[in-house]
């Protein structure tokens, strides 16, 4: 199984959860979380990969990269940006 396929499964689950909880302008929260997360991911993932701390099997990645970081590495940030506002709003609704 490639990283891209595995990431698509997790993003689909996160998107499904977000779609059941977030309404209207609440989706703006996803953007507010996603922007900084992607910037930090570009910086730190490139540093970690370039330093040799983390390596990816070339057979399991698409080959598309931002710097030295494979595009698949950004899926974690996307899933987090979907889930953080979703969990926050879900828990707020549950506590009312």
C-alpha positions in Angstrom: 0.0 0.0 0.0 1.4 3.4 -0.9 1.5 6.4 1.4 -0.8 8.3 -0.9 -3.5 5.6 -0.7 -3.2 5.3 3.1 -3.4 9.1 3.4 -6.5 9.3 1.2 -8.3 6.9 3.6 -7.5 9.1 6.7 -8.3 12.3 4.9 -11.7 10.8 3.8 -12.5 9.9 7.4 -11.5 13.3 8.6 -13.5 15.0 5.9 -16.5 12.8 6.7 -16.3 13.7 10.4 -15.9 17.4 9.6 -18.9 17.3 7.2 -21.2 16.0 9.9 -20.2 18.6 12.5 -19.1 21.8 10.7 -21.7 24.2 9.3 -21.4 27.3 7.2 -18.8 29.7 8.5 -17.3 27.1 10.8 -15.4 25.8 7.7 -13.3 29.0 7.9 -11.7 27.5 11.0 -10.3 24.7 8.9 -8.6 27.3 6.7 -7.3 29.2 9.7 -5.8 26.0 11.1 -4.6 24.7 7.7 -2.6 27.7 6.6 -0.1 27.8 9.5 0.1 24.0 9.7 1.1 23.7 6.1 3.8 26.4 6.5 5.2 24.7 9.5 5.0 21.3 7.8 7.0 22.7 4.8 9.7 24.1 7.1 10.1 21.3 9.6 9.5 18.3 7.4 12.1 19.5 4.9 14.5 20.0 7.8 13.9 16.6 9.2 14.1 14.8 5.9 17.1 16.8 4.7 19.0 16.0 7.9 18.4 12.2 7.4 16.2 11.7 10.5 13.3 10.5 8.3 13.5 8.8 5.0 10.8 7.5 2.6 10.9 4.4 0.5 10.8 5.8 -3.1 8.6 2.9 -4.2 5.8 4.0 -1.8 5.7 7.7 -2.7 4.3 9.5 -5.7 7.5 11.4 -6.4 5.8 14.8 -6.1 7.8 16.8 -3.6 7.8 20.2 -2.0 11.5 20.7 -1.3 12.6 17.3 -0.2 9.3 16.4 1.5 7.0 14.1 -0.4 3.5 15.5 -1.0 2.1 12.6 1.0 3.7 14.0 4.2 1.3 17.0 4.0 -1.8 14.7 4.5 -1.2 14.7 8.3 -1.5 18.5 8.4 -4.7 18.4 6.3 -6.3 15.7 8.4 -5.4 17.7 11.6 -6.8 20.9 10.1 -10.0 19.1 9.5 -10.2 17.3 12.8 -9.2 20.1 15.3 -12.1 22.4 14.6 -14.4 19.4 14.2 -13.5 18.0 17.6 -13.6 21.4 19.3 -17.1 22.2 18.0 -18.4 18.7 18.6 -17.3 18.9 22.3 -18.8 22.4 22.6 -22.1 21.2 21.3 -22.0 18.1 23.5 -21.4 20.2 26.7 -24.4 22.5 26.0 
